[in-house]
Amino acid sequence: MTLLALPDVAEQLGMAVTRVHQMLRDHQIIAVRRDGIAGIPTDFFDADGAVTKHLTGLITVMRDAKYTDEEILEWVYLTDETLPGRPIDALHGPLAREVIRRAAADPF
C-alpha cells in the first residue's frame, strides 16, 4: 500500500492541509501511520486525483456498524474472489455499490 503524506493530499485536492485533517476527523477518509507519519493510501483516489466517489459512503456504513478504521482498512484490502479482487479496487468501477452493499450486510 502506497501512502500520500497529508500535505501532498492537500495539494492534490487543492485545499489547505487543515481541511484534510477535518476530513479525517469527519471520517470522510482514513489515514494510516507509518513511522509516526500519517498518510492516505493512494488507492483512495481516482485517476484524476479526487477521492474515489463511494469511499466516504463505505467508511460511513462500516463505522455505523462499529468497525474501527483499522478493520475497515483490513477489509478493503482483503481479496474477495466473488467480486473478484479487493473491495478497494471494485470501488473504482461498476461494482462500487456492491461493495457498499456487502459492507452493510456483514463485511467479515
N, CA and C of each residue as an Amber inpcrd file, in Angstrom:
protein
   324
   0.8490000  -1.1650000   0.0000000   0.0000000   0.0000000   0.0000000
   0.8990000   1.2340000   0.0000000   0.7310000   2.0570000  -1.0060000
   1.4710000   3.3020000  -1.1180000   0.6620000   4.4140000  -0.4480000
   1.3580000   5.2480000   0.3150000   0.6930000   6.3240000   1.0430000
   1.1200000   7.6910000   0.5370000   0.1950000   8.6320000   0.6070000
   0.4890000  10.0400000   0.3290000   0.4830000  10.7880000   1.6470000
   1.4900000  11.5930000   1.8890000   1.5340000  12.4220000   3.0970000
   0.3920000  13.4360000   3.0400000  -0.0850000  13.8480000   4.2050000
  -1.2220000  14.7600000   4.2640000  -1.0090000  16.0650000   3.5000000
   0.1890000  16.6830000   3.5750000   0.3860000  17.8940000   2.7600000
   0.2750000  17.6140000   1.2590000   0.7180000  16.4320000   0.8250000
   0.6040000  16.0710000  -0.5940000  -0.8500000  15.8510000  -0.9870000
  -1.6280000  15.2650000  -0.0820000  -3.0590000  15.0810000  -0.3370000
  -3.7330000  16.4360000  -0.4680000  -3.3930000  17.3580000   0.4240000
  -3.9730000  18.7020000   0.3730000  -3.6670000  19.3820000  -0.9620000
  -2.4230000  19.2720000  -1.3910000  -2.0410000  19.8750000  -2.6720000
  -2.7990000  19.2220000  -3.8240000  -2.8930000  17.8960000  -3.8000000
  -3.5840000  17.1580000  -4.8600000  -5.0590000  17.5450000  -4.9390000
  -5.6860000  17.7480000  -3.7750000  -7.1040000  18.0910000  -3.7280000
  -7.3540000  19.5930000  -3.8280000  -6.2800000  20.3790000  -3.8180000
  -6.4100000  21.8240000  -3.9380000  -7.0420000  22.4730000  -2.7160000
  -6.6180000  22.0160000  -1.5440000  -7.1660000  22.5630000  -0.2970000
  -6.0680000  22.6870000   0.7400000  -6.3710000  23.3700000   1.8190000
  -5.4180000  23.5100000   2.9210000  -5.3000000  22.1800000   3.6640000
  -4.1320000  21.9270000   4.2280000  -3.9120000  20.6820000   4.9580000
  -4.8630000  20.5840000   6.1550000  -5.2880000  21.7160000   6.6950000
  -6.2440000  21.6830000   7.8060000  -7.5810000  21.0980000   7.3600000
  -7.9410000  21.2940000   6.1100000  -9.1750000  20.7050000   5.5700000
  -9.0310000  19.1850000   5.4620000  -7.8500000  18.6910000   5.1250000
  -7.6060000  17.2460000   5.0890000  -7.7390000  16.6770000   6.5000000
  -7.2060000  17.3990000   7.4790000  -7.3520000  16.9640000   8.8770000
  -8.8330000  16.9070000   9.2650000  -9.6090000  17.8800000   8.7990000
 -11.0520000  17.8870000   9.0790000 -11.7300000  16.6880000   8.4200000
 -11.3270000  16.3420000   7.2060000 -11.8810000  15.1660000   6.5220000
 -11.5990000  13.8990000   7.3360000 -10.4200000  13.8320000   7.9230000
 -10.0780000  12.6790000   8.7720000 -10.9530000  12.6510000  10.0260000
 -11.1160000  13.8090000  10.6630000 -11.9640000  13.8850000  11.8640000
 -13.4150000  13.5410000  11.5530000 -13.8810000  13.9300000  10.3540000
 -15.2600000  13.6780000   9.9470000 -15.4430000  12.2710000   9.3650000
 -14.3750000  11.5000000   9.3400000 -14.3890000  10.1160000   8.8360000
 -14.7930000  10.0400000   7.3620000 -14.3880000  11.0410000   6.6000000
 -14.6180000  11.0140000   5.1660000 -13.5130000  10.2380000   4.4600000
 -12.4140000  10.0670000   5.1650000 -11.2420000   9.3780000   4.6380000
 -10.4810000   8.7990000   5.8360000  -9.6140000   7.8500000   5.5760000
  -8.8610000   7.1910000   6.6460000  -7.3690000   7.3340000   6.3580000
  -6.6070000   7.5980000   7.4010000  -5.1470000   7.6830000   7.2680000
  -4.5080000   6.4780000   7.9560000  -3.3150000   6.1870000   7.5250000
  -2.5010000   5.1120000   8.0880000  -1.2360000   5.7570000   8.6320000
  -0.7530000   5.2750000   9.7480000   0.5010000   5.8040000  10.3090000
   1.6290000   4.8100000  10.0330000   2.6960000   5.3370000   9.4600000
   3.9300000   4.5640000   9.2590000   5.0650000   5.4020000   9.8070000
   5.8060000   4.8280000  10.7310000   6.9150000   5.5400000  11.3690000
   6.4510000   6.8750000  11.9560000   5.2280000   6.8900000  12.4830000
   4.6970000   8.0750000  13.1320000   4.1600000   9.1490000  12.1990000
   4.2040000   8.8940000  10.9060000   3.7330000   9.8800000   9.9290000
   2.4380000   9.3780000   9.3010000   1.4200000  10.2250000   9.3150000
   0.1250000   9.8590000   8.7400000   0.1640000  10.0020000   7.2250000
  -0.4560000   9.0390000   6.5760000  -0.5760000   9.0780000   5.1300000
  -1.8830000   8.4550000   4.7030000  -2.3270000   8.7960000   3.5220000
  -3.5790000   8.2680000   2.9930000  -3.2350000   7.3810000   1.8000000
  -3.8030000   6.1500000   1.7690000  -3.4960000   5.2460000   0.6580000
  -3.8260000   5.8650000  -0.6990000  -2.9290000   5.7050000  -1.6370000
  -3.1530000   6.2320000  -2.9840000  -4.3500000   5.5610000  -3.6480000
  -4.7010000   4.3610000  -3.2130000  -5.8560000   3.6540000  -3.7620000
  -7.1670000   4.3610000  -3.4400000  -7.1510000   5.3200000  -2.5290000
  -8.3600000   6.0520000  -2.1530000  -8.6990000   7.1580000  -3.1590000
  -7.8520000   7.3220000  -4.1800000  -8.0390000   8.3940000  -5.1520000
  -8.2480000   7.8270000  -6.5510000  -9.0630000   8.5240000  -7.3370000
  -9.2790000   8.1550000  -8.7330000  -8.1150000   8.6540000  -9.5740000
  -8.1380000   8.3170000 -10.8490000  -7.0720000   8.7250000 -11.7630000
  -6.9490000  10.2390000 -11.8650000  -8.0500000  10.9530000 -11.6660000
  -7.9990000  12.4160000 -11.7540000  -7.5480000  13.0720000 -10.4540000
  -7.2420000  12.2620000  -9.4350000  -6.7230000  12.7840000  -8.1730000
  -7.7590000  13.0560000  -7.1080000  -9.0390000  12.9000000  -7.4260000
 -10.1100000  13.1230000  -6.4490000 -10.3040000  11.8780000  -5.5890000
 -10.8910000  12.0680000  -4.4210000 -11.2210000  10.9280000  -3.5660000
 -12.2380000  10.0720000  -4.3090000 -12.0220000   8.7580000  -4.3260000
 -12.9320000   7.8360000  -5.0010000 -14.3530000   8.0810000  -4.5230000
 -15.2660000   8.1920000  -5.4500000 -16.6380000   8.6310000  -5.1970000
 -17.3300000   7.9080000  -4.0390000 -17.2330000   6.6090000  -3.9600000
 -18.0020000   5.8380000  -2.9840000 -17.2430000   5.5450000  -1.6910000
 -16.0200000   6.0260000  -1.5760000 -15.2120000   5.7270000  -0.3910000
 -15.8460000   6.2590000   0.8880000 -16.2780000   7.4970000   0.8880000
 -16.8550000   8.0850000   2.0910000 -18.1000000   7.3140000   2.5210000
 -18.9330000   6.9140000   1.5730000 -20.1230000   6.1220000   1.8960000
 -19.7620000   4.7830000   2.5100000 -18.7360000   4.1430000   1.9740000
 -18.2850000   2.8670000   2.5200000 -17.7930000   3.0390000   3.9540000
 -16.9920000   4.0610000   4.1850000 -16.4810000   4.3170000   5.5410000
 -17.6480000   4.5710000   6.4940000 -18.6210000   5.3490000   6.0830000
 -19.7820000   5.6480000   6.9290000 -20.5520000   4.3810000   7.2760000
 -20.8150000   3.5480000   6.2860000 -21.5540000   2.2990000   6.5160000
 -20.8100000   1.4140000   7.5060000 -19.5120000   1.2800000   7.3290000
 -18.7450000   0.3920000   8.2100000 -18.5780000   0.9870000   9.6060000
 -18.3910000   2.2890000   9.7120000 -18.2960000   2.9180000  11.0430000
 -19.6210000   2.8250000  11.7780000 -20.7470000   2.9480000  11.0560000
 -22.0670000   2.7880000  11.6690000 -22.2500000   1.3780000  12.2250000
 -21.5710000   0.4170000  11.6040000 -21.6160000  -0.9710000  12.0740000
 -20.5510000  -1.2310000  13.1430000 -19.9140000  -0.1570000  13.6310000
 -18.9450000  -0.1890000  14.7350000 -17.5810000  -0.7660000  14.3640000
 -17.2240000  -0.7200000  13.0720000 -15.8870000  -1.1550000  12.6730000
 -14.9050000  -0.0150000  12.8910000 -13.7060000  -0.3550000  13.3290000
 -12.6600000   0.6380000  13.5360000 -12.0090000   0.9670000  12.1820000
 -11.2580000   2.0450000  12.1530000 -10.5390000   2.3960000  10.9310000
  -9.6130000   1.2660000  10.4950000  -8.9600000   0.6240000  11.4490000
  -8.0520000  -0.4810000  11.1270000  -8.8090000  -1.6440000  10.4980000
  -9.9850000  -1.9590000  11.0310000 -10.7880000  -3.0520000  10.4750000
 -11.3090000  -2.6960000   9.0880000 -11.6600000  -1.4440000   8.8850000
 -12.1140000  -1.0080000   7.5620000 -10.9800000  -1.1610000   6.5510000
  -9.7960000  -0.6920000   6.9200000  -8.6420000  -0.8250000   6.0200000
  -8.3420000  -2.2890000   5.7190000  -8.4000000  -3.1180000   6.7350000
  -8.1530000  -4.5460000   6.5170000  -9.1550000  -5.1040000   5.5170000
 -10.4330000  -4.7810000   5.7060000 -11.4730000  -5.3330000   4.8490000
 -11.3320000  -4.8720000   3.4000000 -11.0510000  -3.5790000   3.1750000
 -10.9870000  -3.0970000   1.7910000  -9.7900000  -3.6570000   1.0310000
  -8.7870000  -4.1380000   1.7530000  -7.6050000  -4.6920000   1.0890000
  -7.5800000  -6.2150000   1.0410000  -8.5820000  -6.8830000   1.6390000
  -8.6540000  -8.3420000   1.5620000  -9.1860000  -8.7640000   0.1960000
  -8.5800000  -9.7750000  -0.3810000  -9.0530000 -10.2820000  -1.6600000
 -10.3750000 -11.0120000  -1.4620000 -11.3350000 -10.6920000  -2.3080000
 -12.6380000 -11.3370000  -2.2990000 -12.8760000 -11.8950000  -3.6950000
 -12.7500000 -13.2060000  -3.8250000 -12.8370000 -13.8300000  -5.1400000
 -14.2150000 -13.6890000  -5.7710000 -15.2370000 -13.3860000  -4.9760000
 -16.5700000 -13.2240000  -5.5370000 -16.7740000 -11.8540000  -6.1730000
 -15.8560000 -10.9020000  -5.9570000 -16.0300000  -9.5800000  -6.5750000
 -15.6270000  -9.5550000  -8.0480000 -14.6030000 -10.0500000  -8.5350000
 -13.3660000 -10.6080000  -7.9800000 -12.3720000  -9.4980000  -7.6310000
 -11.4750000  -9.8300000  -6.7380000 -10.4360000  -8.8830000  -6.3530000
 -10.6770000  -8.3030000  -4.9800000 -10.1220000  -7.1320000  -4.7650000
 -10.2360000  -6.4630000  -3.4720000 -11.3410000  -5.4060000  -3.5380000
 -12.0410000  -5.1930000  -2.4340000 -13.0690000  -4.1550000  -2.4270000
 -12.5440000  -2.7830000  -2.8350000 -11.3260000  -2.4350000  -2.4480000
 -10.7840000  -1.1210000  -2.8060000 -10.6870000  -0.9670000  -4.3200000
 -10.3510000  -2.0490000  -5.0250000 -10.2760000  -1.9920000  -6.4810000
 -11.6690000  -1.8810000  -7.0940000 -12.6320000  -2.6050000  -6.5030000
 -14.0020000  -2.5820000  -7.0150000 -14.6550000  -1.2100000  -6.8340000
 -14.1970000  -0.4300000  -5.8390000 -14.7470000   0.9160000  -5.6350000
 -14.4720000   1.8400000  -6.8180000 -13.5100000   1.4860000  -7.6410000
 -13.1440000   2.3180000  -8.7890000 -13.9120000   1.9490000 -10.0480000
 -14.8400000   1.0130000  -9.9400000 -15.5550000   0.5650000 -11.1330000
 -17.0380000   0.3570000 -10.8970000 -17.6370000  -0.4470000 -11.7670000
 -19.0880000  -0.6400000 -11.6980000 -19.5630000  -1.4550000 -10.4860000
 -18.6550000  -2.0550000  -9.7380000 -19.0470000  -2.8480000  -8.5720000
 -19.0220000  -2.0610000  -7.2620000 -18.8640000  -0.7460000  -7.3340000
 -18.7500000   0.0750000  -6.1260000 -19.9730000  -0.0770000  -5.2230000
 -21.1580000  -0.0270000  -5.7900000 -22.3750000  -0.1570000  -4.9710000
 -22.4730000  -1.5490000  -4.3500000 -21.9820000  -2.5520000  -5.0440000
 -21.9730000  -3.9170000  -4.4960000 -21.0530000  -3.9980000  -3.2880000
 -19.9330000  -3.3070000  -3.3450000 -19.0080000  -3.2780000  -2.2110000
 -19.7040000  -2.6680000  -0.9940000 -20.3980000  -1.5700000  -1.1900000
 -21.1030000  -0.9220000  -0.0630000 -22.2240000  -1.8190000   0.4430000
 -22.9280000  -2.4950000  -0.4460000 -23.9870000  -3.4160000  -0.0280000
 -23.4200000  -4.5270000   0.8360000 -22.3040000  -5.0750000   0.4250000
 -21.6760000  -6.1570000   1.1950000 -21.1720000  -5.6560000   2.5460000
 -20.6450000  -4.4510000   2.5560000 -20.1670000  -3.8680000   3.8240000
 -21.3330000  -3.6680000   4.7740000 -22.4780000  -3.2630000   4.2510000
 -23.6490000  -3.0490000   5.0970000 -24.2220000  -4.3770000   5.5940000
 -24.1280000  -5.4310000   4.7860000 -24.6820000  -6.7280000   5.1490000
 -23.8680000  -7.3970000   6.2390000 -22.5740000  -7.5350000   6.0280000
 -21.6930000  -8.1700000   7.0110000 -20.3250000  -8.3570000   6.3780000
 -19.4480000  -7.3690000   6.5060000 -18.1910000  -7.4360000   5.7850000
 -17.2570000  -8.5850000   6.2000000 -17.2650000  -8.9640000   7.4740000
 -16.3450000 -10.0220000   7.8970000 -17.0840000 -11.2990000   8.1840000
